[in-house]
C-alpha cells in the first residue's frame, strides 16, 4: 500500500506542533532539574508525592521528549509521552485542579505525528475514506 507523502505544509505544521511538547518536556525538564529543583520538590509534596520522587520523575520526562523528537523513534516517544501526561492528568484530577493542559499536550503530540507521517492517518482517521 503506497501512501502519498504529506504535503509540505502539513509536514512543516507537524514539525512545528511536535516541537511544542519537545521543548516543554526536554528543555523545561532540564531547566527544572538543574535550576529550579526546589520548586519541583515543593510541587511534588503539594500533590502528595515524596520529595525524593522529583528528580527521578524529571529524569524520566526528558528522555520521553527526546525519543519523540527523533523521527525513527517518534511513535515510541508519543506512547511514552502519553503515559507520562496521563500521570499528570491523574495528579491534577486527584488534587481537584484543572487538568486540561496535559490533555492538550497529548493531543499536540499525536496531531504532530499525524500531520507529518501519513502512516498514522488510517489509524486516526478524521474522515471516512
MOPAC internal coordinates of N, CA, C and O (Angstrom, degrees):
PM7 1SCF
backbone

  N    0.0000 0     0.00 0     0.00 0    0    0    0
  C    1.4441 1     0.00 0     0.00 0    1    0    0
  C    1.5210 1   108.09 1     0.00 0    2    1    0
  O    1.2310 1   120.72 1   -65.14 1    3    2    1
  N    1.3059 1   116.24 1   114.86 1    3    2    1
  C    1.4664 1   118.88 1  -178.48 1    5    3    2
  C    1.5213 1   109.16 1  -101.07 1    6    5    3
  O    1.2310 1   121.47 1   -57.54 1    7    6    5
  N    1.3095 1   114.79 1   122.46 1    7    6    5
  C    1.4565 1   120.07 1   178.38 1    9    7    6
  C    1.5192 1   108.25 1   -97.13 1   10    9    7
  O    1.2310 1   121.50 1   -34.14 1   11   10    9
  N    1.3125 1   114.74 1   145.86 1   11   10    9
  C    1.4556 1   117.87 1   173.43 1   13   11   10
  C    1.5203 1   108.01 1   -75.83 1   14   13   11
  O    1.2310 1   120.16 1   -39.80 1   15   14   13
  N    1.3111 1   117.30 1   140.20 1   15   14   13
  C    1.4693 1   118.94 1  -179.14 1   17   15   14
  C    1.5289 1   110.49 1   -64.67 1   18   17   15
  O    1.2310 1   120.57 1   -23.09 1   19   18   17
  N    1.3215 1   116.52 1   156.91 1   19   18   17
  C    1.4657 1   118.23 1   178.59 1   21   19   18
  C    1.5205 1   110.12 1   -65.51 1   22   21   19
  O    1.2310 1   120.91 1   -25.45 1   23   22   21
  N    1.3047 1   115.86 1   154.55 1   23   22   21
  C    1.4564 1   119.13 1   177.51 1   25   23   22
  C    1.5234 1   109.36 1   -63.20 1   26   25   23
  O    1.2310 1   121.41 1   -19.44 1   27   26   25
  N    1.3082 1   114.90 1   160.56 1   27   26   25
  C    1.4658 1   119.58 1   179.84 1   29   27   26
  C    1.5259 1   110.76 1   -59.92 1   30   29   27
  O    1.2310 1   120.30 1   139.90 1   31   30   29
  N    1.3172 1   117.02 1   -40.10 1   31   30   29
  C    1.4736 1   121.24 1   179.75 1   33   31   30
  C    1.5269 1   110.89 1   -65.52 1   34   33   31
  O    1.2310 1   120.40 1   137.42 1   35   34   33
  N    1.3425 1   116.84 1   -42.58 1   35   34   33
  C    1.4675 1   120.04 1   179.73 1   37   35   34
  C    1.5204 1   110.36 1   -65.74 1   38   37   35
  O    1.2310 1   120.62 1   137.51 1   39   38   37
  N    1.3217 1   116.42 1   -42.49 1   39   38   37
  C    1.4634 1   119.78 1   179.97 1   41   39   38
  C    1.5223 1   110.80 1   -62.36 1   42   41   39
  O    1.2310 1   119.87 1   134.42 1   43   42   41
  N    1.3257 1   117.85 1   -45.58 1   43   42   41
  C    1.4668 1   120.41 1   179.69 1   45   43   42
  C    1.5270 1   111.69 1   -67.74 1   46   45   43
  O    1.2310 1   120.38 1   142.32 1   47   46   45
  N    1.3267 1   116.88 1   -37.68 1   47   46   45
  C    1.4660 1   119.32 1   175.68 1   49   47   46
  C    1.5197 1   109.79 1   -62.33 1   50   49   47
  O    1.2310 1   120.38 1   140.70 1   51   50   49
  N    1.3338 1   116.88 1   -39.30 1   51   50   49
  C    1.4589 1   120.94 1   177.08 1   53   51   50
  C    1.5130 1   112.21 1   -62.70 1   54   53   51
  O    1.2310 1   120.47 1   138.87 1   55   54   53
  N    1.3370 1   116.71 1   -41.13 1   55   54   53
  C    1.4666 1   119.68 1   178.37 1   57   55   54
  C    1.5300 1   111.37 1   -66.27 1   58   57   55
  O    1.2310 1   120.51 1   138.86 1   59   58   57
  N    1.3025 1   116.62 1   -41.14 1   59   58   57
  C    1.4721 1   120.16 1  -179.94 1   61   59   58
  C    1.5277 1   110.18 1   -66.09 1   62   61   59
  O    1.2310 1   120.49 1   133.60 1   63   62   61
  N    1.3235 1   116.67 1   -46.40 1   63   62   61
  C    1.4698 1   120.44 1   179.26 1   65   63   62
  C    1.5252 1   110.46 1   -63.80 1   66   65   63
  O    1.2310 1   120.06 1   139.93 1   67   66   65
  N    1.3262 1   117.49 1   -40.07 1   67   66   65
  C    1.4696 1   121.20 1   178.81 1   69   67   66
  C    1.5239 1   111.65 1   -66.75 1   70   69   67
  O    1.2310 1   120.26 1   151.06 1   71   70   69
  N    1.3129 1   117.11 1   -28.94 1   71   70   69
  C    1.4686 1   120.49 1  -179.09 1   73   71   70
  C    1.5226 1   111.77 1   -66.59 1   74   73   71
  O    1.2310 1   120.03 1   151.03 1   75   74   73
  N    1.3111 1   117.54 1   -28.97 1   75   74   73
  C    1.4695 1   120.34 1  -177.05 1   77   75   74
  C    1.5350 1   110.99 1   -61.61 1   78   77   75
  O    1.2310 1   118.77 1   125.65 1   79   78   77
  N    1.3433 1   119.95 1   -54.35 1   79   78   77
  C    1.4637 1   118.30 1   177.56 1   81   79   78
  C    1.5287 1   112.78 1   -64.87 1   82   81   79
  O    1.2310 1   120.21 1   145.23 1   83   82   81
  N    1.3299 1   117.21 1   -34.77 1   83   82   81
  C    1.4690 1   119.55 1   179.84 1   85   83   82
  C    1.5238 1   110.00 1   -62.13 1   86   85   83
  O    1.2310 1   120.31 1   133.74 1   87   86   85
  N    1.3187 1   117.01 1   -46.26 1   87   86   85
  C    1.4655 1   120.42 1  -178.98 1   89   87   86
  C    1.5262 1   110.49 1   -63.71 1   90   89   87
  O    1.2310 1   120.52 1   132.26 1   91   90   89
  N    1.3096 1   116.61 1   -47.74 1   91   90   89
  C    1.4665 1   119.36 1  -178.53 1   93   91   90
  C    1.5248 1   112.13 1   -65.20 1   94   93   91
  O    1.2310 1   120.23 1   138.95 1   95   94   93
  N    1.3290 1   117.17 1   -41.05 1   95   94   93
  C    1.4668 1   119.71 1  -174.42 1   97   95   94
  C    1.5268 1   111.84 1   -78.56 1   98   97   95
  O    1.2310 1   119.30 1   140.56 1   99   98   97
  N    1.3237 1   118.94 1   -39.44 1   99   98   97
  C    1.4628 1   119.45 1  -176.67 1  101   99   98
  C    1.5200 1   112.06 1   -89.01 1  102  101   99
  O    1.2310 1   120.47 1   123.65 1  103  102  101
  N    1.3092 1   116.71 1   -56.35 1  103  102  101
  C    1.4686 1   119.07 1  -178.26 1  105  103  102
  C    1.5234 1   110.27 1   -68.00 1  106  105  103
  O    1.2310 1   120.47 1   137.84 1  107  106  105
  N    1.3197 1   116.70 1   -42.16 1  107  106  105
  C    1.4618 1   119.87 1   176.67 1  109  107  106
  C    1.5141 1   111.48 1   -62.76 1  110  109  107
  O    1.2310 1   120.68 1   137.25 1  111  110  109
  N    1.3347 1   116.30 1   -42.75 1  111  110  109
  C    1.4588 1   119.99 1   178.30 1  113  111  110
  C    1.5198 1   112.24 1   -62.74 1  114  113  111
  O    1.2310 1   120.54 1   137.56 1  115  114  113
  N    1.3323 1   116.57 1   -42.44 1  115  114  113
  C    1.4723 1   120.06 1   177.69 1  117  115  114
  C    1.5241 1   111.06 1   -63.96 1  118  117  115
  O    1.2310 1   120.55 1   137.83 1  119  118  117
  N    1.3295 1   116.56 1   -42.17 1  119  118  117
  C    1.4661 1   120.21 1   179.28 1  121  119  118
  C    1.5261 1   110.49 1   -59.54 1  122  121  119
  O    1.2310 1   120.71 1   129.43 1  123  122  121
  N    1.3302 1   116.24 1   -50.57 1  123  122  121
  C    1.4653 1   119.37 1  -178.33 1  125  123  122
  C    1.5265 1   111.72 1   -66.93 1  126  125  123
  O    1.2310 1   120.26 1   146.74 1  127  126  125
  N    1.3181 1   117.12 1   -33.26 1  127  126  125
  C    1.4621 1   120.10 1  -179.74 1  129  127  126
  C    1.5254 1   111.55 1   -66.37 1  130  129  127
  O    1.2310 1   120.85 1   137.71 1  131  130  129
  N    1.3311 1   115.98 1   -42.29 1  131  130  129
  C    1.4594 1   119.48 1  -173.80 1  133  131  130
  C    1.5245 1   115.13 1   -98.32 1  134  133  131
  O    1.2310 1   119.96 1   152.61 1  135  134  133
  N    1.3305 1   117.68 1   -27.39 1  135  134  133
  C    1.4616 1   119.20 1  -172.51 1  137  135  134
  C    1.5197 1   114.99 1  -117.78 1  138  137  135
  O    1.2310 1   119.48 1   161.71 1  139  138  137
  N    1.3060 1   118.60 1   -18.29 1  139  138  137
  C    1.4650 1   120.13 1  -176.40 1  141  139  138
  C    1.5230 1   111.12 1  -136.76 1  142  141  139
  O    1.2310 1   120.37 1  -141.17 1  143  142  141
  N    1.3082 1   116.89 1    38.83 1  143  142  141
  C    1.4636 1   119.12 1  -176.32 1  145  143  142
  C    1.5275 1   112.20 1   -65.18 1  146  145  143
  O    1.2310 1   120.13 1   150.97 1  147  146  145
  N    1.3372 1   117.36 1   -29.03 1  147  146  145
  C    1.4732 1   119.34 1   177.56 1  149  147  146
  C    1.5209 1   110.76 1   -64.84 1  150  149  147
  O    1.2310 1   120.82 1   140.66 1  151  150  149
  N    1.3291 1   116.03 1   -39.34 1  151  150  149
  C    1.4660 1   120.53 1   179.39 1  153  151  150
  C    1.5349 1   110.33 1   -65.38 1  154  153  151
  O    1.2310 1   120.54 1   140.39 1  155  154  153
  N    1.3110 1   116.58 1   -39.61 1  155  154  153
  C    1.4639 1   120.28 1   178.39 1  157  155  154
  C    1.5246 1   110.29 1   -66.75 1  158  157  155
  O    1.2310 1   120.47 1   137.69 1  159  158  157
  N    1.3119 1   116.70 1   -42.31 1  159  158  157
  C    1.4599 1   120.82 1   178.64 1  161  159  158
  C    1.5208 1   110.57 1   -60.98 1  162  161  159
  O    1.2310 1   120.13 1   137.86 1  163  162  161
  N    1.3255 1   117.36 1   -42.14 1  163  162  161
  C    1.4703 1   120.99 1   176.31 1  165  163  162
  C    1.5186 1   110.94 1   -60.20 1  166  165  163
  O    1.2310 1   120.92 1   136.00 1  167  166  165
  N    1.3349 1   115.85 1   -44.00 1  167  166  165
  C    1.4608 1   119.89 1   179.18 1  169  167  166
  C    1.5157 1   112.54 1   -63.15 1  170  169  167
  O    1.2310 1   120.81 1   140.56 1  171  170  169
  N    1.3154 1   116.05 1   -39.44 1  171  170  169
  C    1.4674 1   119.61 1  -179.96 1  173  171  170
  C    1.5288 1   110.90 1   -63.60 1  174  173  171
  O    1.2310 1   120.76 1   134.20 1  175  174  173
  N    1.3187 1   116.15 1   -45.80 1  175  174  173
  C    1.4712 1   118.87 1  -179.60 1  177  175  174
  C    1.5235 1   111.19 1   -67.75 1  178  177  175
  O    1.2310 1   120.57 1   148.27 1  179  178  177
  N    1.3329 1   116.52 1   -31.73 1  179  178  177
  C    1.4672 1   120.52 1   176.59 1  181  179  178
  C    1.5295 1   110.82 1   -59.25 1  182  181  179
  O    1.2310 1   120.78 1   141.82 1  183  182  181
  N    1.3400 1   116.12 1   -38.18 1  183  182  181
  C    1.4598 1   120.82 1  -178.30 1  185  183  182
  C    1.5189 1   113.38 1   -90.72 1  186  185  183
  O    1.2310 1   120.22 1  -174.66 1  187  186  185
  N    1.3264 1   117.19 1     5.34 1  187  186  185
  C    1.4497 1   120.26 1   175.10 1  189  187  186
  C    1.5173 1   115.23 1    91.96 1  190  189  187
  O    1.2310 1   119.95 1  -173.18 1  191  190  189
  N    1.3189 1   117.70 1     6.82 1  191  190  189
  C    1.4586 1   120.47 1   176.79 1  193  191  190
  C    1.5240 1   109.13 1   -89.47 1  194  193  191
  O    1.2310 1   119.72 1   -27.68 1  195  194  193
  N    1.3189 1   118.13 1   152.32 1  195  194  193
  C    1.4627 1   118.75 1   175.94 1  197  195  194
  C    1.5268 1   110.29 1   -67.79 1  198  197  195
  O    1.2310 1   120.72 1   -33.68 1  199  198  197
  N    1.3229 1   116.23 1   146.32 1  199  198  197
  C    1.4634 1   121.10 1  -179.55 1  201  199  198
  C    1.5225 1   111.31 1   -58.39 1  202  201  199
  O    1.2310 1   120.39 1   149.31 1  203  202  201
  N    1.3117 1   116.85 1   -30.69 1  203  202  201
  C    1.4660 1   120.54 1  -178.72 1  205  203  202
  C    1.5287 1   112.83 1   -69.16 1  206  205  203
  O    1.2310 1   119.72 1   167.22 1  207  206  205
  N    1.3319 1   118.14 1   -12.78 1  207  206  205
  C    1.4635 1   121.37 1  -179.82 1  209  207  206
  C    1.5180 1   112.70 1   -82.34 1  210  209  207
  O    1.2310 1   119.65 1   167.86 1  211  210  209
  N    1.3282 1   118.28 1   -12.14 1  211  210  209
  C    1.4628 1   121.10 1  -174.49 1  213  211  210
  C    1.5236 1   112.54 1   -60.73 1  214  213  211
  O    1.2310 1   120.01 1   126.40 1  215  214  213
  N    1.3062 1   117.59 1   -53.60 1  215  214  213
  C    1.4657 1   120.06 1  -176.92 1  217  215  214
  C    1.5307 1   112.60 1   -65.37 1  218  217  215
  O    1.2310 1   118.97 1   134.12 1  219  218  217
  N    1.3277 1   119.56 1   -45.88 1  219  218  217
  C    1.4708 1   117.28 1   178.10 1  221  219  218
  C    1.5286 1   113.37 1   -60.26 1  222  221  219
  O    1.2310 1   120.24 1   144.36 1  223  222  221
  N    1.3136 1   117.14 1   -35.64 1  223  222  221
  C    1.4644 1   119.26 1   179.10 1  225  223  222
  C    1.5179 1   110.37 1   -67.77 1  226  225  223
  O    1.2310 1   119.88 1   138.02 1  227  226  225
  N    1.3291 1   117.83 1   -41.98 1  227  226  225
  C    1.4610 1   120.39 1   176.43 1  229  227  226
  C    1.5291 1   110.96 1   -65.24 1  230  229  227
  O    1.2310 1   120.68 1   140.44 1  231  230  229
  N    1.3093 1   116.31 1   -39.56 1  231  230  229
  C    1.4639 1   119.80 1   179.17 1  233  231  230
  C    1.5277 1   110.41 1   -65.38 1  234  233  231
  O    1.2310 1   119.39 1   149.88 1  235  234  233
  N    1.3081 1   118.76 1   -30.12 1  235  234  233
  C    1.4677 1   121.98 1   175.35 1  237  235  234
  C    1.5252 1   111.32 1   -75.62 1  238  237  235
  O    1.2310 1   120.15 1   147.13 1  239  238  237
  N    1.3300 1   117.31 1   -32.87 1  239  238  237
  C    1.4663 1   121.97 1  -177.52 1  241  239  238
  C    1.5271 1   111.60 1   -66.62 1  242  241  239
  O    1.2310 1   120.46 1   136.59 1  243  242  241
  N    1.3116 1   116.72 1   -43.41 1  243  242  241
  C    1.4650 1   121.44 1  -173.13 1  245  243  242
  C    1.5340 1   112.16 1   -62.31 1  246  245  243
  O    1.2310 1   118.69 1   129.97 1  247  246  245
  N    1.3341 1   120.11 1   -50.03 1  247  246  245
  C    1.4705 1   118.73 1   178.59 1  249  247  246
  C    1.5273 1   113.51 1   -63.35 1  250  249  247
  O    1.2310 1   120.13 1   149.05 1  251  250  249
  N    1.3280 1   117.36 1   -30.95 1  251  250  249
  C    1.4780 1   119.29 1   177.43 1  253  251  250
  C    1.5231 1   110.10 1   -59.69 1  254  253  251
  O    1.2310 1   120.61 1   134.60 1  255  254  253
  N    1.3313 1   116.45 1   -45.40 1  255  254  253
  C    1.4585 1   120.42 1   178.05 1  257  255  254
  C    1.5108 1   112.43 1   -65.55 1  258  257  255
  O    1.2310 1   120.27 1   139.93 1  259  258  257
  N    1.3252 1   117.09 1   -40.07 1  259  258  257
  C    1.4689 1   120.66 1  -179.99 1  261  259  258
  C    1.5246 1   111.63 1   -67.52 1  262  261  259
  O    1.2310 1   120.24 1   139.35 1  263  262  261
  N    1.3267 1   117.14 1   -40.65 1  263  262  261
  C    1.4685 1   120.57 1   178.33 1  265  263  262
  C    1.5222 1   110.05 1   -63.45 1  266  265  263
  O    1.2310 1   120.27 1   142.27 1  267  266  265
  N    1.3124 1   117.09 1   -37.73 1  267  266  265
  C    1.4673 1   121.12 1   177.19 1  269  267  266
  C    1.5283 1   111.30 1   -67.10 1  270  269  267
  O    1.2310 1   120.02 1   147.40 1  271  270  269
  N    1.3175 1   117.57 1   -32.60 1  271  270  269
  C    1.4714 1   121.42 1  -176.94 1  273  271  270
  C    1.5235 1   112.74 1   -71.16 1  274  273  271
  O    1.2310 1   119.89 1   156.54 1  275  274  273
  N    1.3191 1   117.81 1   -23.46 1  275  274  273
  C    1.4670 1   121.63 1  -178.64 1  277  275  274
  C    1.5321 1   108.15 1   -85.71 1  278  277  275
  O    1.2310 1   119.63 1   -58.99 1  279  278  277
  N    1.3416 1   118.32 1   121.01 1  279  278  277
  C    1.4692 1   119.62 1  -175.46 1  281  279  278
  C    1.5328 1   114.45 1   -54.44 1  282  281  279
  O    1.2310 1   119.70 1   141.38 1  283  282  281
  N    1.3258 1   118.18 1   -38.62 1  283  282  281
  C    1.4632 1   120.44 1  -177.94 1  285  283  282
  C    1.5254 1   112.89 1   -69.40 1  286  285  283
  O    1.2310 1   119.70 1   157.68 1  287  286  285
  N    1.3263 1   118.18 1   -22.32 1  287  286  285
  C    1.4677 1   121.17 1  -178.24 1  289  287  286
  C    1.5316 1   111.86 1  -118.17 1  290  289  287
  O    1.2310 1   120.20 1  -164.74 1  291  290  289
  N    1.3224 1   117.22 1    15.26 1  291  290  289
  C    1.4668 1   121.26 1  -175.09 1  293  291  290
  C    1.5287 1   112.68 1   -61.90 1  294  293  291
  O    1.2310 1   120.06 1   144.15 1  295  294  293
  N    1.3213 1   117.50 1   -35.85 1  295  294  293
  C    1.4637 1   119.44 1   179.72 1  297  295  294
  C    1.5207 1   110.71 1   -65.36 1  298  297  295
  O    1.2310 1   120.19 1   133.61 1  299  298  297
  N    1.3217 1   117.25 1   -46.39 1  299  298  297
  C    1.4629 1   120.49 1   176.19 1  301  299  298
  C    1.5226 1   110.11 1   -60.51 1  302  301  299
  O    1.2310 1   120.24 1   137.28 1  303  302  301
  N    1.3221 1   117.15 1   -42.72 1  303  302  301
  C    1.4600 1   120.99 1   178.04 1  305  303  302
  C    1.5167 1   112.07 1   -61.29 1  306  305  303
  O    1.2310 1   120.31 1   140.21 1  307  306  305
  N    1.3337 1   117.00 1   -39.79 1  307  306  305
  C    1.4653 1   120.17 1   178.08 1  309  307  306
  C    1.5233 1   110.90 1   -63.49 1  310  309  307
  O    1.2310 1   120.50 1   139.03 1  311  310  309
  N    1.3287 1   116.65 1   -40.97 1  311  310  309
  C    1.4681 1   119.55 1   177.46 1  313  311  310
  C    1.5246 1   110.98 1   -64.59 1  314  313  311
  O    1.2310 1   120.31 1   136.45 1  315  314  313
  N    1.3327 1   117.02 1   -43.55 1  315  314  313
  C    1.4679 1   120.47 1   179.64 1  317  315  314
  C    1.5284 1   111.30 1   -64.90 1  318  317  315
  O    1.2310 1   120.39 1   137.18 1  319  318  317
  N    1.3273 1   116.86 1   -42.82 1  319  318  317
  C    1.4687 1   119.85 1   178.68 1  321  319  318
  C    1.5259 1   110.75 1   -65.01 1  322  321  319
  O    1.2310 1   120.30 1   141.50 1  323  322  321
  N    1.3238 1   117.04 1   -38.50 1  323  322  321
  C    1.4605 1   119.93 1   178.40 1  325  323  322
  C    1.5259 1   110.44 1   -62.09 1  326  325  323
  O    1.2310 1   120.26 1   136.96 1  327  326  325
  N    1.3209 1   117.10 1   -43.04 1  327  326  325
  C    1.4619 1   120.70 1   177.83 1  329  327  326
  C    1.5304 1   110.76 1   -63.86 1  330  329  327
  O    1.2310 1   120.67 1   135.37 1  331  330  329
  N    1.3248 1   116.32 1   -44.63 1  331  330  329
  C    1.4646 1   121.03 1   179.73 1  333  331  330
  C    1.5334 1   110.30 1   -60.95 1  334  333  331
  O    1.2310 1   120.89 1   134.15 1  335  334  333
  N    1.3206 1   115.91 1   -45.85 1  335  334  333
  C    1.4677 1   120.04 1  -178.96 1  337  335  334
  C    1.5259 1   111.34 1   -68.95 1  338  337  335
  O    1.2310 1   120.20 1   151.18 1  339  338  337
  N    1.3338 1   117.22 1   -28.82 1  339  338  337
  C    1.4653 1   120.04 1   174.45 1  341  339  338
  C    1.5199 1   111.19 1   -62.00 1  342  341  339
  O    1.2310 1   120.59 1   142.09 1  343  342  341
  N    1.3224 1   116.48 1   -37.91 1  343  342  341
  C    1.4660 1   120.05 1   175.10 1  345  343  342
  C    1.5136 1   111.57 1   -64.77 1  346  345  343
  O    1.2310 1   120.62 1   142.44 1  347  346  345
  N    1.3303 1   116.43 1   -37.56 1  347  346  345
  C    1.4666 1   120.11 1   177.73 1  349  347  346
  C    1.5288 1   110.74 1   -65.67 1  350  349  347
  O    1.2310 1   120.57 1   138.74 1  351  350  349
  N    1.3243 1   116.52 1   -41.26 1  351  350  349
  C    1.4668 1   119.94 1   177.59 1  353  351  350
  C    1.5235 1   109.66 1   -61.37 1  354  353  351
  O    1.2310 1   120.36 1   132.81 1  355  354  353
  N    1.3338 1   116.91 1   -47.19 1  355  354  353
  C    1.4651 1   120.51 1  -179.26 1  357  355  354
  C    1.5228 1   111.35 1   -60.26 1  358  357  355
  O    1.2310 1   120.39 1   139.90 1  359  358  357
  N    1.3264 1   116.87 1   -40.10 1  359  358  357
  C    1.4649 1   120.82 1   179.48 1  361  359  358
  C    1.5197 1   110.93 1   -63.00 1  362  361  359
  O    1.2310 1   120.31 1   134.86 1  363  362  361
  N    1.3302 1   117.02 1   -45.14 1  363  362  361
  C    1.4751 1   120.15 1  -179.03 1  365  363  362
  C    1.5307 1   111.63 1   -69.67 1  366  365  363
  O    1.2310 1   120.11 1   142.89 1  367  366  365
  N    1.3273 1   117.39 1   -37.11 1  367  366  365
  C    1.4656 1   120.05 1   176.36 1  369  367  366
  C    1.5220 1   109.47 1   -62.87 1  370  369  367
  O    1.2310 1   120.48 1   134.75 1  371  370  369
  N    1.3229 1   116.69 1   -45.25 1  371  370  369
  C    1.4667 1   121.26 1  -179.89 1  373  371  370
  C    1.5286 1   111.27 1   -61.18 1  374  373  371
  O    1.2310 1   120.30 1   144.21 1  375  374  373
  N    1.3386 1   117.04 1   -35.79 1  375  374  373
  C    1.4627 1   121.42 1  -179.20 1  377  375  374
  C    1.5293 1   112.00 1   -82.79 1  378  377  375
  O    1.2310 1   119.97 1   174.01 1  379  378  377
  N    1.3345 1   117.66 1    -5.99 1  379  378  377
  C    1.4576 1   120.58 1  -179.29 1  381  379  378
  C    1.5206 1   112.87 1    73.73 1  382  381  379
  O    1.2310 1   120.73 1  -152.38 1  383  382  381
  N    1.3137 1   116.20 1    27.62 1  383  382  381
  C    1.4675 1   121.73 1  -179.34 1  385  383  382
  C    1.5245 1   110.16 1  -106.85 1  386  385  383
  O    1.2310 1   120.40 1   -16.05 1  387  386  385
  N    1.3406 1   116.84 1   163.95 1  387  386  385
  C    1.4707 1   119.10 1   175.01 1  389  387  386
  C    1.5306 1   110.26 1   -59.83 1  390  389  387
  O    1.2310 1   121.00 1   -41.59 1  391  390  389
  N    1.3199 1   115.70 1   138.41 1  391  390  389
  C    1.4586 1   120.44 1  -174.76 1  393  391  390
  C    1.5190 1   112.79 1  -122.37 1  394  393  391
  O    1.2310 1   120.27 1  -162.62 1  395  394  393
  N    1.3289 1   117.09 1    17.38 1  395  394  393
  C    1.4590 1   120.66 1  -175.17 1  397  395  394
  C    1.5275 1   113.22 1   -75.17 1  398  397  395
  O    1.2310 1   119.79 1   148.86 1  399  398  397
  N    1.3333 1   118.00 1   -31.14 1  399  398  397
  C    1.4613 1   121.24 1  -176.45 1  401  399  398
  C    1.5296 1   112.25 1   -57.49 1  402  401  399
  O    1.2310 1   118.37 1   129.48 1  403  402  401
  N    1.3403 1   120.72 1   -50.52 1  403  402  401
  C    1.4680 1   118.27 1   178.07 1  405  403  402
  C    1.5205 1   113.57 1   -66.42 1  406  405  403
  O    1.2310 1   120.18 1   151.48 1  407  406  405
  N    1.3304 1   117.27 1   -28.52 1  407  406  405
  C    1.4668 1   119.39 1   176.65 1  409  407  406
  C    1.5195 1   110.18 1   -67.75 1  410  409  407
  O    1.2310 1   120.32 1   136.47 1  411  410  409
  N    1.3237 1   116.99 1   -43.53 1  411  410  409
  C    1.4639 1   120.97 1   177.68 1  413  411  410
  C    1.5277 1   110.09 1   -60.49 1  414  413  411
  O    1.2310 1   120.36 1   138.74 1  415  414  413
  N    1.3314 1   116.92 1   -41.26 1  415  414  413
  C    1.4672 1   120.13 1   177.54 1  417  415  414
  C    1.5262 1   110.79 1   -61.17 1  418  417  415
  O    1.2310 1   120.17 1   137.76 1  419  418  417
  N    1.3222 1   117.28 1   -42.24 1  419  418  417
  C    1.4598 1   120.50 1   178.04 1  421  419  418
  C    1.5188 1   112.00 1   -62.36 1  422  421  419
  O    1.2310 1   120.41 1   139.75 1  423  422  421
  N    1.3153 1   116.82 1   -40.25 1  423  422  421
  C    1.4669 1   120.77 1   176.83 1  425  423  422
  C    1.5258 1   110.01 1   -63.74 1  426  425  423
  O    1.2310 1   120.05 1   138.01 1  427  426  425
  N    1.3343 1   117.51 1   -41.99 1  427  426  425
  C    1.4606 1   120.63 1   178.27 1  429  427  426
  C    1.5249 1   111.78 1   -62.21 1  430  429  427
  O    1.2310 1   120.44 1   141.39 1  431  430  429
  N    1.3319 1   116.76 1   -38.61 1  431  430  429
  C    1.4674 1   120.72 1   178.83 1  433  431  430
  C    1.5245 1   109.94 1   -58.14 1  434  433  431
  O    1.2310 1   120.52 1   128.79 1  435  434  433
  N    1.3252 1   116.61 1   -51.21 1  435  434  433
  C    1.4631 1   119.83 1  -175.91 1  437  435  434
  C    1.5253 1   112.34 1   -76.85 1  438  437  435
  O    1.2310 1   119.54 1   146.43 1  439  438  437
  N    1.3197 1   118.48 1   -33.57 1  439  438  437
  C    1.4695 1   120.73 1   176.61 1  441  439  438
  C    1.5191 1   110.41 1   -63.62 1  442  441  439
  O    1.2310 1   120.33 1   138.18 1  443  442  441
  N    1.3285 1   116.97 1   -41.82 1  443  442  441
  C    1.4595 1   119.92 1   177.43 1  445  443  442
  C    1.5160 1   111.81 1   -59.35 1  446  445  443
  O    1.2310 1   120.28 1   135.86 1  447  446  445
  N    1.3211 1   117.06 1   -44.14 1  447  446  445
  C    1.4717 1   120.36 1   177.50 1  449  447  446
  C    1.5239 1   111.14 1   -65.54 1  450  449  447
  O    1.2310 1   120.57 1   137.71 1  451  450  449
  N    1.3091 1   116.53 1   -42.29 1  451  450  449
  C    1.4623 1   121.11 1  -178.71 1  453  451  450
  C    1.5253 1   111.02 1   -60.60 1  454  453  451
  O    1.2310 1   120.38 1   140.09 1  455  454  453
  N    1.3264 1   116.88 1   -39.91 1  455  454  453
  C    1.4581 1   120.10 1  -178.33 1  457  455  454
  C    1.5288 1   112.95 1   -72.90 1  458  457  455
  O    1.2310 1   120.01 1   145.86 1  459  458  457
  N    1.3185 1   117.58 1   -34.14 1  459  458  457
  C    1.4664 1   118.82 1  -174.21 1  461  459  458
  C    1.5154 1   114.44 1   -97.38 1  462  461  459
  O    1.2310 1   119.34 1   170.39 1  463  462  461
  N    1.3233 1   118.86 1    -9.61 1  463  462  461
  C    1.4574 1   121.41 1  -178.08 1  465  463  462
  C    1.5209 1   109.70 1  -135.00 1  466  465  463
  O    1.2310 1   120.57 1   -68.71 1  467  466  465
  N    1.3324 1   116.52 1   111.29 1  467  466  465
  C    1.4731 1   120.41 1  -174.89 1  469  467  466
  C    1.5232 1   112.57 1   -67.80 1  470  469  467
  O    1.2310 1   119.33 1   164.39 1  471  470  469
  N    1.3272 1   118.89 1   -15.61 1  471  470  469
  C    1.4617 1   119.97 1   179.18 1  473  471  470
  C    1.5242 1   112.16 1   -64.50 1  474  473  471
  O    1.2310 1   119.77 1   159.98 1  475  474  473
  N    1.3278 1   118.04 1   -20.02 1  475  474  473
  C    1.4630 1   121.20 1   179.89 1  477  475  474
  C    1.5239 1   112.66 1   -85.79 1  478  477  475
  O    1.2310 1   120.05 1   165.11 1  479  478  477
  N    1.2879 1   117.50 1   -14.89 1  479  478  477
  C    1.4677 1   120.18 1  -175.07 1  481  479  478
  C    1.5258 1   112.78 1   -63.51 1  482  481  479
  O    1.2310 1   118.55 1   138.44 1  483  482  481
  N    1.3366 1   120.38 1   -41.56 1  483  482  481
  C    1.4736 1   118.12 1   175.60 1  485  483  482
  C    1.5253 1   113.27 1   -68.17 1  486  485  483
  O    1.2310 1   120.14 1   151.72 1  487  486  485
  N    1.3306 1   117.34 1   -28.28 1  487  486  485
  C    1.4573 1   120.45 1  -179.80 1  489  487  486
  C    1.5256 1   112.39 1   -75.60 1  490  489  487
  O    1.2310 1   121.01 1   146.56 1  491  490  489
  N    1.3208 1   115.68 1   -33.44 1  491  490  489
  C    1.4593 1   121.69 1  -179.28 1  493  491  490
  C    1.5271 1   109.58 1  -126.00 1  494  493  491
  O    1.2310 1   120.40 1  -111.55 1  495  494  493
  N    1.3329 1   116.84 1    68.45 1  495  494  493
  C    1.4655 1   118.35 1  -175.28 1  497  495  494
  C    1.5262 1   111.89 1   -72.29 1  498  497  495
  O    1.2310 1   121.10 1   -45.36 1  499  498  497
  N    1.3174 1   115.51 1   134.64 1  499  498  497
  C    1.4587 1   120.11 1   174.87 1  501  499  498
  C    1.5233 1   110.72 1   -91.28 1  502  501  499
  O    1.2310 1   120.99 1   162.73 1  503  502  501
  N    1.3240 1   115.70 1   -17.27 1  503  502  501
  C    1.4600 1   120.50 1   175.30 1  505  503  502
  C    1.5157 1   108.11 1  -151.96 1  506  505  503
  O    1.2310 1   120.65 1   -20.60 1  507  506  505
  N    1.3120 1   116.36 1   159.40 1  507  506  505
  C    1.4647 1   120.66 1  -179.98 1  509  507  506
  C    1.5221 1   109.10 1   -75.50 1  510  509  507
  O    1.2310 1   120.76 1   -34.87 1  511  510  509
  N    1.3453 1   116.14 1   145.13 1  511  510  509
  C    1.4691 1   119.18 1   179.20 1  513  511  510
  C    1.5176 1   112.24 1   -68.05 1  514  513  511
  O    1.2310 1   120.10 1   180.00 1  515  514  513

